[in-house]
Amino acid sequence: AQAEDARDYREVRLADLVGEANRHAAMPIRITDPAIGAQTVSGRFRTDDTAVLAERLAALFDLSVDRSNSGEILLRPN
């Protein structure tokens, strides 16, 4: 992956960031709680790798990453 795969985001809703990442994802992220998706985040994120994005968002917002559901990555509250 190249540097331009990372973009700066300012006060973007998690649901919108995840939606952008999911557009071309082989393994989409699904947010299990609408309250999580409504939170906003600012920073530099890569949207070309949903596994990395899910881990970063989980660390930032104290969420769990669940890969037991085949075909998608679940972000859920701890």
C-alpha positions in Angstrom: 0.0 0.0 0.0 1.2 3.5 -0.7 1.1 6.6 1.4 -1.8 8.1 -0.5 -4.0 5.3 0.9 -4.0 7.3 4.2 -6.2 10.4 4.4 -6.8 13.0 7.0 -10.3 13.1 8.5 -11.7 15.8 10.7 -14.8 15.1 12.8 -16.0 12.3 10.6 -18.7 9.9 11.9 -17.4 6.4 12.4 -20.2 5.1 10.3 -19.1 7.2 7.4 -15.4 6.3 7.8 -16.3 2.6 7.9 -18.7 3.0 5.0 -15.9 4.5 2.9 -13.6 1.6 3.8 -16.2 -1.0 3.1 -16.8 0.2 -0.5 -13.9 -1.8 -1.9 -13.3 -4.2 1.0 -13.0 -7.9 0.7 -13.8 -8.1 4.5 -16.2 -5.3 5.4 -16.6 -3.9 8.9 -20.0 -3.9 10.6 -20.7 -1.7 13.5 -23.1 -3.5 15.9 -24.3 -0.5 17.8 -25.6 2.7 16.2 -24.3 4.7 19.1 -20.7 3.7 18.0 -21.3 4.7 14.4 -22.6 8.2 15.5 -19.3 9.0 17.3 -16.9 11.3 15.5 -13.2 10.9 15.0 -10.4 13.0 13.6 -7.0 11.7 12.4 -5.1 10.0 9.6 -6.7 6.7 8.6 -6.1 4.2 5.9 -9.3 2.9 4.4 -7.8 0.3 2.1 -7.3 -2.3 4.9 -10.4 -2.9 7.0 -8.6 -5.2 9.5 -6.1 -2.4 10.4 -8.8 0.2 10.5 -11.0 -1.9 12.8 -8.1 -2.4 15.2 -7.3 1.3 15.2 -10.9 2.3 15.8 -11.2 -0.4 18.5 -8.2 1.0 20.3 -9.4 4.6 20.1 -12.9 3.9 21.3 -12.4 0.9 23.6 -14.3 -1.5 21.3 -14.0 -5.2 20.6 -13.1 -6.6 17.2 -14.9 -9.8 16.5 -13.8 -11.9 13.5 -15.9 -15.0 14.4 -18.6 -14.0 11.8 -17.2 -15.2 8.5 -17.0 -12.6 5.8 -17.1 -9.5 8.0 -15.4 -7.8 11.0 -17.7 -6.8 13.8 -17.0 -3.7 15.9 -18.9 -4.0 19.2 -18.9 -2.3 22.6 -16.7 -3.8 25.3 
